[in-house]
Amino acid sequence: MTGELHPWNAGVFQSLAMRVPRLPHALLIHGVPGIGKLALAGRFAQSLLCEHPDRSSRPCGSCDACRWFLAGNHPDSRRLEPESIAMQSAPEPEEGAEAPARRARPSVEIKVDEVRGLADFLNLRSHRGGRRIALVHPAEDMNAHAANALLKGLEEPPPEAVFLLVSHRPARLLPTIRSRCVAVPVPVPERAAALRWLESRGVTQAERWLAYSGGAPLRALEYAGASEALAALLRAALEGDAGVLDSIRERDELETLAEALQKHALDRAFESLAGRRKYMTEGKPAAAGTAVAWLEYARSLGRHRVLARHPVNPRLFVLEMLAGLPSRKT
Ligand SMILES: [Zn+2]
């Protein structure tokens, strides 16, 4: 269901484990993307279901409950995610299945029916006589109806139900949802620990990608794996290469491009103001006197990064992003 517990989150796991004797019925596990919050929540869920946890509440990994959980089919555990995320971990469709192009686009929201399904699940009696666990990830992807349905569940939680809400942006949750949960902040890991982990994964330019990801190791690993594609995308954007930009159709790529342009812009501004680059992006330093223009451009890209998930027309969206580039204007 989820992978390893990342070494830098061992301390947060222990603080969760200490709550177990008087466990609140809802926890809000929050922090920036790419620091292992989902794996942490998964590990904690497994420890709550495990039949033989050790004295530090670590799951044994070998009982029936652990094996079912790790295979993603424990009857007392559910994970709610938008289709677009759930599909990333789903197996490829078989040959002869409906062509992906003809299927409706996977939803980027968690919908009300899905939350109602979760409520039905929580109201059943536990199969194993223990807790029932509902993991919602990322919780801010619930649309307004879904969030209100979840709020009902949080207000009158069935006995033995445990809600684990994982959030990258808790400020986007309903205040009434936040106030029903005990907040569990997950910090950005120490740089040395993150670099050690990245190097153990065979990342060669670990420092560069960790800087690019703002210190989030899981994102750094993704960027390092996609580094050539990312560099080509940014180069094409900066050089106004229409051929490559025409090929952008996927929402993920739009978001990636908006982020790459934003980091490029911030580095031009930082370098011109402070003489150093924060995200270690490549490229020429900014022309003198353009720092403010780059900062403003970076801010406008922040809005684009949010809108990139729902673009009306991807090509127009890209052209609009590029139109504001300060280097085009000088
Ligand atoms: Zn176990």
Boltz pocket constraint, residues with backbone or C-beta under 6 A from the ligand:
constraints:
  - pocket:
      binder: B
      contacts: [[A, 46], [A, 49], [A, 50], [A, 51], [A, 52], [A, 53], [A, 59], [A, 60], [A, 61], [A, 62], [A, 63], [A, 64], [A, 65], [A, 66], [A, 67]]
      max_distance: 6.0
